[in-house]
Amino acid sequence: MLNIWGRISSINVRKVVWCAQELGLDFQRTEAGGRFGVVQTDEYLALNPNAMVPTIDDGEGAERVVLWESNVIVRYLCAKYSHGAFYPADLPARFDAERWMDWQQTTLNRASRDAFVQWVRTPPAERQPALIDASVRESEALFGLLDAHLARHPYIAGERFTMADIPIGCEAHRWFNLPAAEYRRPGWPNVERWFNDLLIRPGARGVLDLPLE
């Protein structure tokens, strides 16, 4: 059985849980990180010396794989269990998906994180408006870029759902669910169409339908 460590409130844990559900895998998730602790224990640090979530432990014996870093975990699970469906066999298609996954982690997430943390996890009296303003400005430009891309493609990496849709879908979930009292986002019709398609996927249940915390 696949073992996943991490609290579901983490965007990075959501990616892994959604991926496992899309693939129809049996898995056990152990709450870890944040208020659940665990990540500083010797047992956990032996799996992930970064003391962060998620971490997975998959397989046994010589076939056992222990991994951390959410997008790498999504790549691994799709490569092993989707038989080419979510992990493209064709190299140009695969690396198109790869680059969008890296874009989520290095560009979109970096831009959007401050607005989320400030509006959702920071008491009003402690919020820093300059951080929020910069985050909104940068994120809106990036979602505009994504909207233009999705005007030409139904999914992130082309004509079908792939591993690339999972991390960016989790990022869209977080941005689209920012508190309405604090933020009114622009209309991005192509991103909204794509995100609505993701919402109805059975594998996304228990992930994209959760509130932010």
ChimeraX commands (.cxc) that place a marker at each C-alpha (Angstrom):
marker #1 position 0.00,0.00,0.00 radius 0.5
marker #1 position 1.09,3.55,-0.71 radius 0.5
marker #1 position 1.68,5.59,2.44 radius 0.5
marker #1 position 1.34,9.37,2.32 radius 0.5
marker #1 position 2.33,11.70,5.14 radius 0.5
marker #1 position 0.85,15.17,5.30 radius 0.5
marker #1 position -2.15,17.26,6.31 radius 0.5
marker #1 position -4.75,17.81,3.59 radius 0.5
marker #1 position -4.75,21.58,4.21 radius 0.5
marker #1 position -1.34,21.70,2.50 radius 0.5
marker #1 position -1.47,22.47,-1.21 radius 0.5
marker #1 position 1.43,20.08,-1.76 radius 0.5
marker #1 position -0.28,17.22,0.04 radius 0.5
marker #1 position -3.44,17.89,-1.96 radius 0.5
marker #1 position -1.50,17.30,-5.17 radius 0.5
marker #1 position -0.36,13.87,-4.05 radius 0.5
marker #1 position -3.74,12.78,-2.66 radius 0.5
marker #1 position -5.54,13.90,-5.82 radius 0.5
marker #1 position -3.00,12.09,-7.98 radius 0.5
marker #1 position -3.37,8.87,-6.01 radius 0.5
marker #1 position -7.16,9.10,-6.26 radius 0.5
marker #1 position -7.01,9.76,-10.02 radius 0.5
marker #1 position -4.94,6.60,-10.36 radius 0.5
marker #1 position -7.31,4.55,-8.21 radius 0.5
marker #1 position -4.56,3.62,-5.75 radius 0.5
marker #1 position -5.10,2.20,-2.30 radius 0.5
marker #1 position -3.30,4.47,0.10 radius 0.5
marker #1 position -3.07,5.42,3.74 radius 0.5
marker #1 position -2.59,9.05,4.69 radius 0.5
marker #1 position -1.08,10.00,8.04 radius 0.5
marker #1 position -1.69,13.49,9.35 radius 0.5
marker #1 position 1.62,15.32,9.64 radius 0.5
marker #1 position 2.90,18.86,9.61 radius 0.5
marker #1 position 1.38,22.00,11.11 radius 0.5
marker #1 position -0.67,21.33,14.24 radius 0.5
marker #1 position -0.23,17.57,13.80 radius 0.5
marker #1 position 3.52,17.62,14.36 radius 0.5
marker #1 position 5.24,14.32,13.44 radius 0.5
marker #1 position 7.72,15.91,11.02 radius 0.5
marker #1 position 10.39,16.48,13.69 radius 0.5
marker #1 position 10.38,12.89,14.93 radius 0.5
marker #1 position 13.37,10.69,14.25 radius 0.5
marker #1 position 11.20,8.26,12.32 radius 0.5
marker #1 position 9.93,10.95,9.96 radius 0.5
marker #1 position 13.30,12.65,9.53 radius 0.5
marker #1 position 14.71,9.31,8.40 radius 0.5
marker #1 position 12.22,9.47,5.53 radius 0.5
marker #1 position 12.43,13.21,4.85 radius 0.5
marker #1 position 15.31,15.17,6.39 radius 0.5
marker #1 position 13.62,18.44,5.35 radius 0.5
marker #1 position 10.92,17.92,8.03 radius 0.5
marker #1 position 8.25,18.98,5.53 radius 0.5
marker #1 position 5.23,17.37,3.88 radius 0.5
marker #1 position 4.37,15.45,1.81 radius 0.5
marker #1 position 6.43,12.29,1.92 radius 0.5
marker #1 position 5.49,8.95,0.40 radius 0.5
marker #1 position 6.62,5.39,1.04 radius 0.5
marker #1 position 5.65,3.04,-1.78 radius 0.5
marker #1 position 6.41,-0.62,-2.29 radius 0.5
marker #1 position 8.57,-3.09,-0.42 radius 0.5
marker #1 position 12.05,-4.55,-0.48 radius 0.5
marker #1 position 14.17,-3.69,-3.51 radius 0.5
marker #1 position 11.13,-2.01,-5.11 radius 0.5
marker #1 position 10.52,0.34,-2.20 radius 0.5
marker #1 position 10.54,4.05,-3.06 radius 0.5
marker #1 position 10.57,6.86,-0.50 radius 0.5
marker #1 position 10.12,10.33,-1.96 radius 0.5
marker #1 position 9.57,13.94,-0.93 radius 0.5
marker #1 position 8.84,17.01,-3.10 radius 0.5
marker #1 position 5.23,17.06,-4.24 radius 0.5
marker #1 position 5.65,17.49,-7.99 radius 0.5
marker #1 position 8.27,14.75,-8.11 radius 0.5
marker #1 position 5.87,12.47,-6.27 radius 0.5
marker #1 position 3.12,13.24,-8.80 radius 0.5
marker #1 position 5.53,12.47,-11.65 radius 0.5
marker #1 position 6.58,9.20,-10.04 radius 0.5
marker #1 position 3.05,7.99,-9.35 radius 0.5
marker #1 position 1.89,8.85,-12.86 radius 0.5
marker #1 position 4.94,7.23,-14.45 radius 0.5
marker #1 position 4.51,4.04,-12.43 radius 0.5
marker #1 position 0.75,3.62,-12.33 radius 0.5
marker #1 position -0.89,5.46,-15.23 radius 0.5
marker #1 position 0.65,3.37,-18.04 radius 0.5
marker #1 position 1.32,6.49,-20.11 radius 0.5
marker #1 position -2.11,8.03,-19.62 radius 0.5
marker #1 position -1.10,10.86,-17.28 radius 0.5
marker #1 position 2.67,10.61,-17.84 radius 0.5
marker #1 position 3.09,11.12,-21.59 radius 0.5
marker #1 position 5.27,8.56,-23.35 radius 0.5
marker #1 position 6.07,10.96,-26.17 radius 0.5
marker #1 position 9.05,13.09,-25.11 radius 0.5
marker #1 position 7.85,16.47,-26.44 radius 0.5
marker #1 position 4.47,15.97,-24.73 radius 0.5
marker #1 position 6.13,14.77,-21.52 radius 0.5
marker #1 position 8.41,17.74,-21.24 radius 0.5
marker #1 position 5.63,20.14,-22.09 radius 0.5
marker #1 position 3.86,18.76,-19.02 radius 0.5
marker #1 position 7.11,18.88,-17.03 radius 0.5
marker #1 position 7.73,22.56,-17.75 radius 0.5
marker #1 position 4.23,23.57,-16.67 radius 0.5
marker #1 position 4.69,21.63,-13.44 radius 0.5
marker #1 position 7.94,23.48,-12.82 radius 0.5
marker #1 position 6.21,26.76,-13.67 radius 0.5
marker #1 position 3.64,26.07,-10.97 radius 0.5
marker #1 position 6.28,25.39,-8.36 radius 0.5
marker #1 position 8.85,28.05,-9.20 radius 0.5
marker #1 position 6.70,30.88,-10.58 radius 0.5
marker #1 position 2.96,30.70,-9.86 radius 0.5
marker #1 position 3.26,29.37,-6.32 radius 0.5
marker #1 position 5.94,31.87,-5.43 radius 0.5
marker #1 position 3.72,34.71,-6.64 radius 0.5
marker #1 position 0.46,33.55,-5.06 radius 0.5
marker #1 position 1.65,32.35,-1.67 radius 0.5
marker #1 position 1.72,35.67,0.16 radius 0.5
marker #1 position -1.89,36.61,-0.63 radius 0.5
marker #1 position -3.05,33.19,0.57 radius 0.5
marker #1 position -0.99,33.27,3.77 radius 0.5
marker #1 position -1.96,36.84,4.58 radius 0.5
marker #1 position -5.70,36.49,3.92 radius 0.5
marker #1 position -6.26,32.95,5.16 radius 0.5
marker #1 position -3.65,32.21,7.80 radius 0.5
marker #1 position -2.77,35.63,9.24 radius 0.5
marker #1 position -4.95,37.55,11.74 radius 0.5
marker #1 position -6.26,40.83,10.22 radius 0.5
marker #1 position -4.27,43.02,12.60 radius 0.5
marker #1 position -1.02,41.34,11.55 radius 0.5
marker #1 position -1.47,41.43,7.78 radius 0.5
marker #1 position 1.01,43.24,5.55 radius 0.5
marker #1 position -0.82,45.05,2.72 radius 0.5
marker #1 position 2.34,45.47,0.64 radius 0.5
marker #1 position 2.85,41.72,0.50 radius 0.5
marker #1 position -0.76,41.19,-0.49 radius 0.5
marker #1 position -0.67,43.86,-3.22 radius 0.5
marker #1 position 2.49,42.45,-4.77 radius 0.5
marker #1 position 1.17,38.90,-4.63 radius 0.5
marker #1 position -2.15,39.86,-6.26 radius 0.5
marker #1 position -0.45,41.86,-8.99 radius 0.5
marker #1 position 2.01,39.10,-9.90 radius 0.5
marker #1 position -0.55,36.29,-9.64 radius 0.5
marker #1 position -3.14,38.03,-11.78 radius 0.5
marker #1 position -0.56,38.48,-14.55 radius 0.5
marker #1 position 0.31,34.78,-14.37 radius 0.5
marker #1 position -3.31,33.63,-14.37 radius 0.5
marker #1 position -3.80,35.88,-17.40 radius 0.5
marker #1 position -0.93,34.05,-19.10 radius 0.5
marker #1 position -2.53,30.72,-18.16 radius 0.5
marker #1 position -5.89,31.90,-19.51 radius 0.5
marker #1 position -4.32,32.71,-22.87 radius 0.5
marker #1 position -2.70,29.28,-22.96 radius 0.5
marker #1 position -5.95,27.51,-22.12 radius 0.5
marker #1 position -7.73,29.41,-24.89 radius 0.5
marker #1 position -5.77,27.17,-27.25 radius 0.5
marker #1 position -5.79,23.90,-25.29 radius 0.5
marker #1 position -8.45,22.13,-23.20 radius 0.5
marker #1 position -5.85,20.99,-20.66 radius 0.5
marker #1 position -2.48,22.25,-19.51 radius 0.5
marker #1 position -0.40,19.96,-21.70 radius 0.5
marker #1 position -2.74,19.64,-24.66 radius 0.5
marker #1 position -5.83,17.66,-25.53 radius 0.5
marker #1 position -6.09,15.45,-22.47 radius 0.5
marker #1 position -5.67,15.48,-18.71 radius 0.5
marker #1 position -2.10,14.80,-17.60 radius 0.5
marker #1 position 0.07,15.10,-14.53 radius 0.5
marker #1 position 0.51,18.81,-15.32 radius 0.5
marker #1 position -3.12,19.59,-14.49 radius 0.5
marker #1 position -2.77,18.40,-10.90 radius 0.5
marker #1 position -0.36,20.95,-9.38 radius 0.5
marker #1 position -1.77,23.87,-11.36 radius 0.5
marker #1 position -5.31,22.74,-10.52 radius 0.5
marker #1 position -4.42,22.82,-6.82 radius 0.5
marker #1 position -2.98,26.30,-7.27 radius 0.5
marker #1 position -6.18,27.48,-9.00 radius 0.5
marker #1 position -8.26,25.94,-6.19 radius 0.5
marker #1 position -6.36,27.98,-3.65 radius 0.5
marker #1 position -6.60,31.24,-5.62 radius 0.5
marker #1 position -10.26,30.83,-6.57 radius 0.5
marker #1 position -11.18,30.23,-2.92 radius 0.5
marker #1 position -9.55,33.30,-1.43 radius 0.5
marker #1 position -12.02,35.11,0.86 radius 0.5
marker #1 position -14.60,36.96,-1.24 radius 0.5
marker #1 position -14.73,39.74,1.35 radius 0.5
marker #1 position -11.06,40.46,0.71 radius 0.5
marker #1 position -10.57,39.81,-2.98 radius 0.5
marker #1 position -12.57,40.06,-6.18 radius 0.5
marker #1 position -10.66,38.31,-8.93 radius 0.5
marker #1 position -10.85,39.18,-12.62 radius 0.5
marker #1 position -12.68,36.90,-15.02 radius 0.5
marker #1 position -10.49,34.31,-16.70 radius 0.5
marker #1 position -13.00,32.36,-18.80 radius 0.5
marker #1 position -10.59,29.73,-20.07 radius 0.5
marker #1 position -9.08,29.04,-16.66 radius 0.5
marker #1 position -12.59,28.85,-15.21 radius 0.5
marker #1 position -13.75,26.42,-17.91 radius 0.5
marker #1 position -10.71,24.20,-17.31 radius 0.5
marker #1 position -11.06,24.38,-13.52 radius 0.5
marker #1 position -14.75,23.47,-13.67 radius 0.5
marker #1 position -13.81,20.42,-15.71 radius 0.5
marker #1 position -11.35,19.43,-12.98 radius 0.5
marker #1 position -13.96,19.87,-10.25 radius 0.5
marker #1 position -16.18,17.14,-11.66 radius 0.5
marker #1 position -13.43,14.54,-11.90 radius 0.5
marker #1 position -14.05,11.80,-9.31 radius 0.5
marker #1 position -10.37,11.82,-8.36 radius 0.5
marker #1 position -10.59,15.47,-7.29 radius 0.5
marker #1 position -13.24,14.81,-4.64 radius 0.5
marker #1 position -11.97,15.48,-1.17 radius 0.5
marker #1 position -9.34,17.83,-2.59 radius 0.5
marker #1 position -10.74,20.54,-4.85 radius 0.5
marker #1 position -14.00,20.69,-2.91 radius 0.5
marker #1 position -12.31,21.47,0.42 radius 0.5
marker #1 position -12.29,24.95,1.99 radius 0.5
marker #1 position -9.00,26.71,2.58 radius 0.5
marker #1 position -7.42,26.62,6.01 radius 0.5
marker link #1:1,2 radius 0.2
marker link #1:2,3 radius 0.2
marker link #1:3,4 radius 0.2
marker link #1:4,5 radius 0.2
marker link #1:5,6 radius 0.2
marker link #1:6,7 radius 0.2
marker link #1:7,8 radius 0.2
marker link #1:8,9 radius 0.2
marker link #1:9,10 radius 0.2
marker link #1:10,11 radius 0.2
marker link #1:11,12 radius 0.2
marker link #1:12,13 radius 0.2
marker link #1:13,14 radius 0.2
marker link #1:14,15 radius 0.2
marker link #1:15,16 radius 0.2
marker link #1:16,17 radius 0.2
marker link #1:17,18 radius 0.2
marker link #1:18,19 radius 0.2
marker link #1:19,20 radius 0.2
marker link #1:20,21 radius 0.2
marker link #1:21,22 radius 0.2
marker link #1:22,23 radius 0.2
marker link #1:23,24 radius 0.2
marker link #1:24,25 radius 0.2
marker link #1:25,26 radius 0.2
marker link #1:26,27 radius 0.2
marker link #1:27,28 radius 0.2
marker link #1:28,29 radius 0.2
marker link #1:29,30 radius 0.2
marker link #1:30,31 radius 0.2
marker link #1:31,32 radius 0.2
marker link #1:32,33 radius 0.2
marker link #1:33,34 radius 0.2
marker link #1:34,35 radius 0.2
marker link #1:35,36 radius 0.2
marker link #1:36,37 radius 0.2
marker link #1:37,38 radius 0.2
marker link #1:38,39 radius 0.2
marker link #1:39,40 radius 0.2
marker link #1:40,41 radius 0.2
marker link #1:41,42 radius 0.2
marker link #1:42,43 radius 0.2
marker link #1:43,44 radius 0.2
marker link #1:44,45 radius 0.2
marker link #1:45,46 radius 0.2
marker link #1:46,47 radius 0.2
marker link #1:47,48 radius 0.2
marker link #1:48,49 radius 0.2
marker link #1:49,50 radius 0.2
marker link #1:50,51 radius 0.2
marker link #1:51,52 radius 0.2
marker link #1:52,53 radius 0.2
marker link #1:53,54 radius 0.2
marker link #1:54,55 radius 0.2
marker link #1:55,56 radius 0.2
marker link #1:56,57 radius 0.2
marker link #1:57,58 radius 0.2
marker link #1:58,59 radius 0.2
marker link #1:59,60 radius 0.2
marker link #1:60,61 radius 0.2
marker link #1:61,62 radius 0.2
marker link #1:62,63 radius 0.2
marker link #1:63,64 radius 0.2
marker link #1:64,65 radius 0.2
marker link #1:65,66 radius 0.2
marker link #1:66,67 radius 0.2
marker link #1:67,68 radius 0.2
marker link #1:68,69 radius 0.2
marker link #1:69,70 radius 0.2
marker link #1:70,71 radius 0.2
marker link #1:71,72 radius 0.2
marker link #1:72,73 radius 0.2
marker link #1:73,74 radius 0.2
marker link #1:74,75 radius 0.2
marker link #1:75,76 radius 0.2
marker link #1:76,77 radius 0.2
marker link #1:77,78 radius 0.2
marker link #1:78,79 radius 0.2
marker link #1:79,80 radius 0.2
marker link #1:80,81 radius 0.2
marker link #1:81,82 radius 0.2
marker link #1:82,83 radius 0.2
marker link #1:83,84 radius 0.2
marker link #1:84,85 radius 0.2
marker link #1:85,86 radius 0.2
marker link #1:86,87 radius 0.2
marker link #1:87,88 radius 0.2
marker link #1:88,89 radius 0.2
marker link #1:89,90 radius 0.2
marker link #1:90,91 radius 0.2
marker link #1:91,92 radius 0.2
marker link #1:92,93 radius 0.2
marker link #1:93,94 radius 0.2
marker link #1:94,95 radius 0.2
marker link #1:95,96 radius 0.2
marker link #1:96,97 radius 0.2
marker link #1:97,98 radius 0.2
marker link #1:98,99 radius 0.2
marker link #1:99,100 radius 0.2
marker link #1:100,101 radius 0.2
marker link #1:101,102 radius 0.2
marker link #1:102,103 radius 0.2
marker link #1:103,104 radius 0.2
marker link #1:104,105 radius 0.2
marker link #1:105,106 radius 0.2
marker link #1:106,107 radius 0.2
marker link #1:107,108 radius 0.2
marker link #1:108,109 radius 0.2
marker link #1:109,110 radius 0.2
marker link #1:110,111 radius 0.2
marker link #1:111,112 radius 0.2
marker link #1:112,113 radius 0.2
marker link #1:113,114 radius 0.2
marker link #1:114,115 radius 0.2
marker link #1:115,116 radius 0.2
marker link #1:116,117 radius 0.2
marker link #1:117,118 radius 0.2
marker link #1:118,119 radius 0.2
marker link #1:119,120 radius 0.2
marker link #1:120,121 radius 0.2
marker link #1:121,122 radius 0.2
marker link #1:122,123 radius 0.2
marker link #1:123,124 radius 0.2
marker link #1:124,125 radius 0.2
marker link #1:125,126 radius 0.2
marker link #1:126,127 radius 0.2
marker link #1:127,128 radius 0.2
marker link #1:128,129 radius 0.2
marker link #1:129,130 radius 0.2
marker link #1:130,131 radius 0.2
marker link #1:131,132 radius 0.2
marker link #1:132,133 radius 0.2
marker link #1:133,134 radius 0.2
marker link #1:134,135 radius 0.2
marker link #1:135,136 radius 0.2
marker link #1:136,137 radius 0.2
marker link #1:137,138 radius 0.2
marker link #1:138,139 radius 0.2
marker link #1:139,140 radius 0.2
marker link #1:140,141 radius 0.2
marker link #1:141,142 radius 0.2
marker link #1:142,143 radius 0.2
marker link #1:143,144 radius 0.2
marker link #1:144,145 radius 0.2
marker link #1:145,146 radius 0.2
marker link #1:146,147 radius 0.2
marker link #1:147,148 radius 0.2
marker link #1:148,149 radius 0.2
marker link #1:149,150 radius 0.2
marker link #1:150,151 radius 0.2
marker link #1:151,152 radius 0.2
marker link #1:152,153 radius 0.2
marker link #1:153,154 radius 0.2
marker link #1:154,155 radius 0.2
marker link #1:155,156 radius 0.2
marker link #1:156,157 radius 0.2
marker link #1:157,158 radius 0.2
marker link #1:158,159 radius 0.2
marker link #1:159,160 radius 0.2
marker link #1:160,161 radius 0.2
marker link #1:161,162 radius 0.2
marker link #1:162,163 radius 0.2
marker link #1:163,164 radius 0.2
marker link #1:164,165 radius 0.2
marker link #1:165,166 radius 0.2
marker link #1:166,167 radius 0.2
marker link #1:167,168 radius 0.2
marker link #1:168,169 radius 0.2
marker link #1:169,170 radius 0.2
marker link #1:170,171 radius 0.2
marker link #1:171,172 radius 0.2
marker link #1:172,173 radius 0.2
marker link #1:173,174 radius 0.2
marker link #1:174,175 radius 0.2
marker link #1:175,176 radius 0.2
marker link #1:176,177 radius 0.2
marker link #1:177,178 radius 0.2
marker link #1:178,179 radius 0.2
marker link #1:179,180 radius 0.2
marker link #1:180,181 radius 0.2
marker link #1:181,182 radius 0.2
marker link #1:182,183 radius 0.2
marker link #1:183,184 radius 0.2
marker link #1:184,185 radius 0.2
marker link #1:185,186 radius 0.2
marker link #1:186,187 radius 0.2
marker link #1:187,188 radius 0.2
marker link #1:188,189 radius 0.2
marker link #1:189,190 radius 0.2
marker link #1:190,191 radius 0.2
marker link #1:191,192 radius 0.2
marker link #1:192,193 radius 0.2
marker link #1:193,194 radius 0.2
marker link #1:194,195 radius 0.2
marker link #1:195,196 radius 0.2
marker link #1:196,197 radius 0.2
marker link #1:197,198 radius 0.2
marker link #1:198,199 radius 0.2
marker link #1:199,200 radius 0.2
marker link #1:200,201 radius 0.2
marker link #1:201,202 radius 0.2
marker link #1:202,203 radius 0.2
marker link #1:203,204 radius 0.2
marker link #1:204,205 radius 0.2
marker link #1:205,206 radius 0.2
marker link #1:206,207 radius 0.2
marker link #1:207,208 radius 0.2
marker link #1:208,209 radius 0.2
marker link #1:209,210 radius 0.2
marker link #1:210,211 radius 0.2
marker link #1:211,212 radius 0.2
marker link #1:212,213 radius 0.2
view
